[in-house]
């Protein structure tokens, strides 16, 4: 049969042939677009994805997963020195499977005044059991969050052995921007406000409105959650550490507040949350996190992510900040991350590694907030016990300060007579404090001193002893320079003579070499005893006996052994009273600077450096007053003691 030319084919069959050829040509073009370099030279294999209009649902899901994996953070956790080490971090971010489905965990409904009597809904609940439950329900883990001890650490070790560190990722678009959020779940929060479970987060923000565009762009900012607030940084900022595209963040030990660097941070969030110090400094383990993409909402009760429809508490019901937290789906940034990002701070308050002189308000803040939280955790369940404890503490504090109040009042009266000269004398504390802190930095941060201090700093008792030793040595260093001039001014005022600052310095300079040798001998003995640790009680006993060495040298011209004997004789038979009175004088001298600094820090939102400067300037005034009060105490004891009178004669 004769073949028909192509151009004489029937209309229907020709149309079908043309459609087939066009379809095949389109497939070839699409294949070439996927395998050949396009645009700026980035091949599909190196991250190119179709645009939102081109992408199929499967391709879009793959693009989302690729995006959250690309920027998944690496979290730095403070290393534990051993099991149940309270200074390190025993928990790492895990999936909710570490809690859900575990024996010992119960799902409860708040039906009574006491959590211990609440209705148990489900034992070992799974994600599906949480679906749709409201704010009157909560999870209860084995343990008491008010008195956690090592219970939660051991429980976590048993339920999460071999678990993969996980972060839950959530993508939000709006206003021409896109945010990739990373949520971290910890099974316990061991901070000043201890509670079961802890949800923390960070987010990466893009100036694009699609996932596919975000894969081709760079982020513009990063936001970190810290208690009730947070901190932001530009993607190009030097404070943002990265490993490629993976941000490196640091979780504060116990509280898990996310930080950009290793330091001790001062933090307090909204409604008093996170009131205390967040510590990220120390040996750090860097843990890469596996990103698990979350949907924005869940409507299926059988879904593995059914827990996203749970608005109850993820920990035991407790009062105030000890209550278990709600999940990420209840937070404002879950649906509006861009308003949350705009409200973040651009920096956080750090506790400086060194200060000028005197007790820094930041140290007072850290210690008082921790001590106060411990008291409330222990006694918060019983208001009568808590009120009784506070009353006893206040009564004891008043009685304690009364030991020094009279002498400090006399000292203030003496100070007012020549306040200009006393201020000039007090200003010498500034170079003394700077020099001492520089010396301390060299000794404690570089070998061999750093090795020795690390060896000794193994227990809370040893840490406290070392801190007290350094504080005492700094105080003694200040007394060697400032103390003699203050005592000399006191002596001359008692003789109705008015010395200028220069004359006071000249008189003191003549006695300074002998005084330095006398005090230096005492310091060597105290350091030798303190380093042995077991000799610390003896060092404290001798410190009280020798605390009047400058007064004995300047007022009574007793040096070396005679000064030691004169100081010892002045407190004979009254060691405890002399020790408590001297301690009260020290507290009254140290407290004003620290408290004024705290007021600037908390109420005035001042910088840490500014508050330390203010505190130090107040200390310039209060230290001479305390030295005058100690001098009055020495003179009073010397006159009352027949032993002292004989020794001085």
ZILIN-V642752 format. One line per field, one symbol per residue. ss: DSSP state (a for helix, b for strand, c for the rest). A space follows every 50 residues. Layout:
ss = ???
This chain:
ss = cccccaaaccaaaaaaaaaaaaaaaaaaaaaaaaaccbcccbcaaacccc ccccccaaaaaaaaaaaaaacccbbbbbcccccccccccccccccaaacc cccccbbbbcccccaaacbbbbbcccaaaaccccccbbbbccccaaaccc aaaaaaaaaccccccbbbbbbbbbccbbbbbbbbbbbbbcccccbbbbbb bbbbbbccccaaaaaaccccbbbbbbccbbbbbbccccccbbbccbbbbb bccccccbbccccbbbbccaaacccbbbbccccbbbbbcbbbbccccccc cccccaaaacccbccccccaaacccbcaaacaaaacaaaaaaccbcccbb ccccccccccaaaaaaaaaaaaaaaaaaacccaaaaaaaaaaaaaaaaaa aaaaaaaaaaaaaaaaacaaaaaaaacaaaaaaaaaaaaaaaaaacccaa aaaaaacccaaaaaaaaaaaaaaaaaaaaaaaaaaaaaaaaaaacccccc aaaaaaaaaaaaaaaaaaaaaaaaaaaaaaaccccaaaaaaaaaacccaa aaaaaaccccaaaaaaaaaaccccaaaaaaaaaaaaaaaaaaaaaaaaaa aacccccaaaaaaaaaaaaaaaaaaaaaaaaaaaaaaaaacaaaaaaac
